[in-house]
């Protein structure tokens, strides 16, 4: 066979194999994403499991304890948070029913002008009956409020109903949970297989970064837990101060403080999310309560930024806000809420490799510059 034909067939085989690999990766993208999340969670739990091993706790029991703690925390958050919104929904629809009843009475006595509408809209009353619409809104508002509040309360009490509501996501959560469990049990064997698969040179490089990755994950977990506990304590104390000093008593103070502490795991937007349920409760108590809650959460945020974060997170991750926001957006796109939660430690791990790449690149450029700046060596001719 002609050499050109052999070269063409070789290129065709490579192109076909590469195209098939891309197609297979696209078809298995969902499974690969689940495996990636499972591998990341296995690495995230590894420092805690290693610490448990020092206390003679086996890996299977340690991962079960971690799962149990996560489930208890999630159920507690839902059970304490959703009733807050259920109460506010009931209050909102009750107020809406009262407004509709008052407007219906005003319309019955004064017609269109009583509704603060221009008089030229009066002919439209024959086509669209405002009285019937207001009466329907008044009658249905209470029923809607009770139905929504009852659903949210039942979800909050049962906890697991939240996962039943997400439909297909239950299967993904279950697969990530199972894969993480077995990856944790076999993490040493999986790591050894990975080192053998990538080759000696790459394995030697990754082994030098293994300790840095473990330190990054453990530092992040320790810092976030201490920061969350501190924000929980500050928020709970501040809410009690509002009652003692100003007579502003918000319901579900423990739940609000718990939400504030947990939301610290979500960078930048977490404190804003924690503020929303507190504002929802304060809105029903008047503008003074709203201002007081805003000032309280602002003071807590200032204390966090200027005291707690420099003190507690001094040995944790040191990432730029722009980099964190980019990674948070990517995490939200790929994994939703779970992606947001793991965006920060993932960013820290990527930072390890990117810094190492830049250091190597700078060293190579510096070496090349030194070589080019050296004058060429002169060889002296040997005289006889």
Residue pairs with C-beta under 8 A, 6 or more apart in sequence:
25 32
33 334
33 335
34 172
34 175
34 176
34 179
35 179
37 176
37 180
37 335
37 338
37 342
38 175
38 176
38 179
38 180
38 183
39 183
40 342
40 345
40 346
41 176
41 180
41 342
42 180
42 183
42 184
42 187
43 213
43 217
44 217
44 221
44 342
44 345
45 62
45 63
45 66
45 180
45 184
46 184
46 187
46 214
46 217
47 214
47 217
47 218
47 221
48 62
48 66
48 221
49 59
49 62
49 63
49 66
49 184
50 214
52 59
52 61
52 62
52 65
53 59
53 62
57 65
59 184
59 185
59 187
60 185
62 184
63 180
63 181
63 184
63 185
67 177
67 181
73 262
74 159
75 159
75 160
76 258
77 258
77 259
77 262
78 155
78 156
78 159
78 162
79 156
79 157
79 159
80 156
80 252
80 254
80 255
80 258
80 259
81 156
81 255
81 259
81 277
82 152
82 153
82 155
82 156
83 152
83 153
83 156
83 252
83 255
84 251
84 252
84 255
84 256
84 277
84 280
84 281
85 152
85 277
85 280
86 148
86 149
86 150
86 152
86 153
86 156
87 149
87 251
87 281
88 280
88 281
88 283
88 284
89 145
89 148
89 149
89 152
90 145
90 146
90 149
91 284
92 145
93 141
93 142
93 144
93 145
93 148
94 141
94 142
94 145
96 137
96 141
97 137
97 138
97 141
97 142
97 145
100 134
100 135
100 137
100 138
100 141
101 134
101 138
103 115
103 134
104 131
104 134
104 135
104 138
106 114
106 115
107 114
107 115
107 130
107 131
107 134
108 131
111 122
111 125
112 118
112 119
112 121
112 122
112 125
112 130
113 119
115 130
154 161
155 161
155 162
155 165
163 169
163 170
163 173
164 170
169 336
183 190
194 203
194 206
195 203
195 206
195 207
196 203
198 206
209 352
209 353
209 356
212 352
213 349
213 352
216 317
216 345
216 348
216 349
216 352
217 345
217 348
217 349
219 315
219 316
219 317
220 316
220 317
220 344
220 345
220 348
221 345
222 316
223 312
223 313
223 315
223 316
223 317
224 264
224 265
224 316
226 312
227 264
227 304
227 308
227 309
227 312
227 313
228 261
228 262
228 264
228 265
229 261
230 304
230 308
230 312
231 260
231 261
231 264
231 300
231 304
231 308
232 257
232 258
232 260
232 261
233 257
234 300
234 303
235 256
235 257
235 260
235 261
235 274
235 297
235 300
236 253
236 254
236 257
238 296
238 299
238 300
239 250
239 253
239 256
239 257
239 296
240 253
241 296
242 248
242 249
242 250
242 292
242 293
242 296
243 249
243 250
246 292
248 282
248 285
248 288
248 289
248 292
248 293
250 256
250 278
250 281
250 282
250 285
250 289
250 293
251 281
252 281
255 277
256 274
256 277
256 278
256 281
259 273
259 274
259 277
260 271
260 274
260 297
260 300
263 270
263 271
263 273
263 274
264 270
264 271
265 341
266 273
266 328
266 340
266 341
267 324
267 325
267 328
267 343
267 344
268 321
268 324
268 325
268 328
269 328
271 297
271 301
271 304
274 297
275 293
275 294
275 297
278 293
278 297
279 290
279 293
279 294
282 289
282 290
282 292
282 293
283 289
283 290
317 344
317 345
317 347
317 348
317 351
319 344
319 347
319 348
319 351
323 347
323 351
324 343
324 344
324 347
327 343
327 344
327 346
327 347
327 350
328 340
328 343
328 344
330 339
330 343
331 339
331 340
331 341
331 342
331 343
331 346
332 339
332 340
332 343
333 339
335 342
